[in-house]
Amino acid sequence: MDIEELVSGYVDYLVDSFDEVWTKVKIPADKLEALSAIGGLLSRQITLSIELAQAPSTWNGHSAPLFLRSMTDLYITLAWMMDDLEERPHKYIMHGLGEAKLLIEHYKLLLEKEEYQEDKEDLQQMIEFREHWINSQRNEFFVEVDVGTWSNLNCRKMAQEVDCEDLYNFAYTPFSQVAHSMWPHVSVYNMTRCKNPLHKHHLIPALLDVPLDPDYLYRSCKYVDKTYRLFEKHFEVSIKLMPLDWWNNYWESIPIEEDVK
């Protein structure tokens, strides 16, 4: 297997297929918020897969799950949003604007603290930039801050409602353990056994090398495939070559005797 060839071919496929999918999506003019929200999420999904592909050193249990957790989270969000393009995209966007408005208030509080006076000009510029960004979409006065979740549901409940609880249980949850540095991950990938029997072979920290594994890129490809199928289902988009079909075709074209370079 030639890694450069795999990455180049996969990235080219993603760019072309993204253009193909998005140009076929037809949403009524009265649902422009939905168009923006699902379009941004589609772009984000493809971008995450591209970034993972272009960094083969991350194809391991240390780093790849950080990408894959975001991709599974995004898929659940997108699937749930597509079941109601009237209200849910609006909630998603307004919650995001509210979070940006709250951040502005935090910056303003820093301006009042003496230890940040040397950074006052930079802070003011950040405040003005974010205020301009909010006002370019909504009048800031009408943007409310909600510290809860944008959907008023947790991710598991959203997954249950769109019939992808297996994805939540077997992908999102274990990948979340990596993202949050939970013990099931840390004990395996950042610990080794003490060799002193008097210490009862307790776990001690270690910097462990793990091998490169293209399976992580395959999983990323699978989540792009699932995302495209959402667009097939909800917008009757016909896609010439699905991601997993591209993946299978690539590997079938490689002679079995080739070694990983």
Disulfide bonds with the S-S distance in Angstrom:
none
